[in-house]
C-alpha cells in the first residue's frame, strides 16, 4: 500500500482484484510457450522468429497485467476507505467513513462460485459512487466498511482482520 496511514489510524483490511483477472494473460503466455516450442521444431527457420515474437509479446502482456493487478487495491482503515491504482502514474482516492452513506455488493452466479464480485460505495460527495469491480471477497469488503463505520460512530475499538 502506497498511502501513508495518519497518526492513530490502523489498517483493517486490504482487497485486490480476484486472481481470475490474470487468467487470460497467463493463458496466452502458456499458449505462446507451446507455439514457440512448436515453431522451433518446424523445418522452416522463419517460424522461430514468429514463435519467439509471440512469446515475447505474451510475456510482456502477462507481466504488465500482473504488475497492474498488484498495484490496484482497496483498503479499509479505522478512518477511511482508500482506493489506489496505477503503475506509472498513480491515483489515490480516500473516502472518510463519515461520508459513506451506503455500500452495495453484487455477485453473479459465476462470481459467487469463484468468490469475486462488485462493490459500490456511495458517499455524500458530489461525484458518483465508487465502483470496485472484480474483487475477491466483495462481501468481506462490504462488511468491513460497514463494521468500521458503525464502530467509528459508536466509539468502539477496531477489530483488526
N, C-alpha and C positions, 0 to 999 in steps of 0.2 A: 504494500500500500504506500503510495507516494504522499498522500495527505498527512500532515502533521496533526497529532492529537493536541487539543487545547489543554491547558492546565486543569486537572481534575477530571478529564474525560477518559473513559475506558472503552476499549473496543469490545463489542458484544459478539458480532459475527461478521464474516466476510463471505460473499457469494459470488461465484463466477458463472459464466455460461456453462451449460452442460457439455460434457466431453463429446457428445454426439455431433456438435458443431464441427469437430475435426474429422468426421467420418469421410466426407467427400475428398478433402485434400490428401488424407492418408491413403484412401482407396486409389486415388490417381497415382500416388507415389508407388504403391505396390504394383499397380498395372504397368507403370513406366519401367520399374525394375525388371519385370518379366519381359516387356517389349525390348528393353536394352539387351537382355540376355539372348533373346531370340535373334536380334539384329546382329550380334557378334557371331552367332552360329550360321548366319546366312552367307552364301558364297560370294555375293556382291559386297564390295567394301563400302559402297555408298550408304548402305543401311546402318552401318556402325555409327556414322555421323548423326543420322536421324534418331537412332535409339539413344545415343548419348545426349543429344539436344533435348529430347523428350524427358529424359531422366533429370537433366539439369533444371528444366522449367518446372517439372513436378516437385522437385526437391525445394526449389526456391519458394514456390507457392505454399507447400506444406509448412515450411519453416516460418513464412510470413503469417500464415493463419495461426500457428501455434503461439508466436510472439504476441499477436493481437489478442488471442484468447487469454493469455496470461496477463495482459495489460488492462483488459476490461474487467472491472469488478465493482461491486456494490457492497458497502459496509454499513453496519448499524452500530452506532456508539451510544453512550449514555446521553448525548446531547443532540445528535443529528443523524441523518442518512446521507451517505457520501456516494456519489456516482463518479467513477473515474474511468476514462477511456483514452485511447490514443497511444501510438508508439513514437512517431517522430514529432508530432505536435500533440500535446495532451490537453484534455478537457476535464476539469474537476468541478462538479456542482454539488453543493450540500444544501440540504433542506432541514432546518431546525425541527425537532419533534413537535414543537408547539404549533407550527404552521401546517402540519399534516392533518387533513380532515378525514380521509378515508383511504383504505388500502384494499384493492381488489385483486383476486387471484383467479387465473383462468388456465385450465389444462384440457387438452384434447384427450381422447382415449389413448392414443399413442403416447402422448406426454405423461399420462398417469401411469402407463405400463413401464415407461423408462425413467420416470422421475424428473421431468422438466416441464416448464410452462412459462406463463407471462404474469407479471405483477405490475399493477398500475398504482402509483402513489399520487393521490390527489391532494394538492396543497392549497393554501389560501392565496398563493401568488397569482399574478395576472396571467402567467403563461399556462399552457395546457399541462395535463398530468404527465408525470414522469413514467414512461413505459419501459419496462425491463423485460425483454423477450428472450425465450430460450434458456432460462436459467435453471440450474439444478436446485431442487427442493424449493419451489416457489411458496409452498405453504409454510415452510420453516421461516422464510424471509418475512412473509406477511405476519406470522405470529410474533417474530422477534421485534418487528417495528411496533405492532400494536401493544405488545407486552411492555416494551421500553417506554412507549408514550404513556401508558397507564401508570407505570411505576414512577415516572418523572412527575406526573400530575399528583400522585399520592405521596410523593416524597420518600418512597421506599428505596432501599439499596438495589443496585442492578444484580441480575442473575446472569453471570458470565457463562456463555456456552462454550 
